[in-house]
Amino acid sequence: MASRITAIRQMRPDFKRLPTMQTRRMIQNIVRRSGLDTGEILYVVYEMRDEITLAAHEGRAVKIDGFGTFTPVLRADGRINLVFRADPEFLHEVNIGHHSARIINKDSIGKSADELVALWNESHPDDPVE
């Protein structure tokens, strides 16, 4: 018997993931579009990282307009995690752009969890969700 969460994960729409874009590639793209050089871009990236680190040590979140907020969370073992929440404008831009990614289970877009489970049960009669 399959679990409900397994059925939903298998039947929900998702991207066919491509390899992660690494820093070098992102910087090359920015250099091409901006006229800045690699060193300048790397300098800003590492300075931002250092500022976020210092703020986290102080227990402060960092909001970068148009990008998002980095919030420190203290774990039970005393280590700090950073939670990133994207700026709503940023998310809007991501969602209005042209999507060229391949989508798995595209027909499942807009379906509820119960509808995804029903799809699972139809396609897996030998392993239904109870």
VENPE-V601340 format. One record per residue. N is the residue number from 1. OMEGA is omega in radians with two decimals (* if undefined). Layout:
BEGIN
n	omega
N	OMEGA
N	OMEGA
END
This chain:
BEGIN
n	omega
1	-3.13
2	3.07
3	3.13
4	-3.10
5	3.09
6	-3.14
7	-3.12
8	3.13
9	-3.10
10	-3.01
11	-3.08
12	3.08
13	3.12
14	3.06
15	2.87
16	-3.01
17	2.99
18	3.11
19	3.13
20	3.04
21	-3.13
22	-3.10
23	-3.10
24	-3.13
25	3.14
26	3.14
27	3.08
28	3.12
29	3.14
30	3.11
31	-3.12
32	-3.07
33	-2.92
34	-3.02
35	3.03
36	3.10
37	-3.07
38	-3.12
39	3.13
40	-3.12
41	3.11
42	3.13
43	-3.14
44	3.14
45	-3.10
46	3.05
47	3.09
48	3.11
49	-3.13
50	3.12
51	3.10
52	3.12
53	3.14
54	3.12
55	3.12
56	3.10
57	3.10
58	-3.11
59	-3.11
60	3.01
61	3.07
62	3.09
63	3.08
64	-3.09
65	3.11
66	-3.10
67	3.11
68	-3.08
69	3.03
70	-3.09
71	3.09
72	3.09
73	-3.14
74	3.12
75	-3.13
76	-3.14
77	3.09
78	3.10
79	-3.13
80	2.95
81	3.01
82	3.06
83	3.12
84	3.05
85	-3.09
86	3.06
87	-3.14
88	3.09
89	3.10
90	3.12
91	3.11
92	3.12
93	3.12
94	-3.05
95	3.13
96	-3.11
97	3.09
98	3.14
99	3.13
100	-3.12
101	3.05
102	-3.12
103	3.07
104	-3.14
105	-3.10
106	3.14
107	-3.13
108	3.12
109	3.11
110	-3.12
111	3.10
112	3.09
113	3.13
114	3.11
115	3.09
116	3.10
117	3.11
118	3.07
119	3.11
120	-3.09
121	3.09
122	-3.07
123	3.12
124	-3.09
125	3.13
126	-3.09
127	-3.05
128	2.99
129	-3.14
130	*
END
